Amino acid sequence: MDNKHSSGMENRVIADHHRWVKVDRDIEYIIAVSECRSTHKAAERLYISQPALSRYISRIEQDLGVVLFCRRSYGMELTEAGKLYVSYAKEIKSLRSSMEKELRQFMGRKRQD
């Protein structure tokens, strides 16, 4: 494979990696807000500023085209779309954790061979 093709593939891999990092962050942020029921408390848990988290959540909602949270004076509450998102997000986290565990086990067996 020449450098031109190799470079293109590397760029795609890097772009895919950045997309997955964003998806991971989206999931973490949405789950944190849903569990804390507050952007202030979630921001503290995530070690980011509350305004930055609020903007991030709004951007996710805008990208998805749905409202995930009802903003109330007493806190944030998931909408039906938000409940669906969190349900899938938790499943994705669980599957990813299982995959990583199995890959570590696989690599451990591979080293023993």
Contacts in CASP RR format, 6 or more apart in sequence:
PFRMAT RR
TARGET T0000
AUTHOR 0000-0000-0000
METHOD contacts of the structure
MODEL  1
MDNKHSSGMENRVIADHHRWVKVDRDIEYIIAVSECRSTHKAAERLYISQ
PALSRYISRIEQDLGVVLFCRRSYGMELTEAGKLYVSYAKEIKSLRSSME
KELRQFMGRKRQD
1 9 0 8 1.000
26 60 0 8 1.000
27 89 0 8 1.000
27 92 0 8 1.000
27 93 0 8 1.000
28 46 0 8 1.000
29 42 0 8 1.000
29 46 0 8 1.000
29 53 0 8 1.000
29 56 0 8 1.000
29 57 0 8 1.000
29 60 0 8 1.000
30 57 0 8 1.000
30 60 0 8 1.000
30 68 0 8 1.000
30 82 0 8 1.000
30 85 0 8 1.000
30 86 0 8 1.000
30 89 0 8 1.000
31 86 0 8 1.000
31 89 0 8 1.000
31 90 0 8 1.000
31 93 0 8 1.000
32 42 0 8 1.000
32 45 0 8 1.000
32 46 0 8 1.000
33 39 0 8 1.000
33 42 0 8 1.000
33 53 0 8 1.000
33 57 0 8 1.000
33 69 0 8 1.000
33 76 0 8 1.000
34 69 0 8 1.000
34 76 0 8 1.000
34 78 0 8 1.000
34 82 0 8 1.000
34 86 0 8 1.000
35 42 0 8 1.000
36 42 0 8 1.000
36 45 0 8 1.000
37 75 0 8 1.000
37 76 0 8 1.000
37 77 0 8 1.000
38 75 0 8 1.000
38 76 0 8 1.000
39 50 0 8 1.000
39 53 0 8 1.000
39 54 0 8 1.000
39 57 0 8 1.000
39 76 0 8 1.000
40 50 0 8 1.000
42 53 0 8 1.000
43 49 0 8 1.000
43 50 0 8 1.000
43 52 0 8 1.000
43 53 0 8 1.000
46 53 0 8 1.000
57 68 0 8 1.000
57 69 0 8 1.000
60 68 0 8 1.000
61 67 0 8 1.000
61 68 0 8 1.000
61 69 0 8 1.000
64 81 0 8 1.000
64 85 0 8 1.000
66 79 0 8 1.000
66 81 0 8 1.000
66 82 0 8 1.000
66 85 0 8 1.000
67 79 0 8 1.000
67 81 0 8 1.000
68 78 0 8 1.000
68 79 0 8 1.000
68 81 0 8 1.000
68 82 0 8 1.000
68 85 0 8 1.000
69 76 0 8 1.000
69 77 0 8 1.000
69 78 0 8 1.000
69 79 0 8 1.000
69 82 0 8 1.000
70 76 0 8 1.000
70 77 0 8 1.000
70 78 0 8 1.000
70 79 0 8 1.000
78 86 0 8 1.000
END
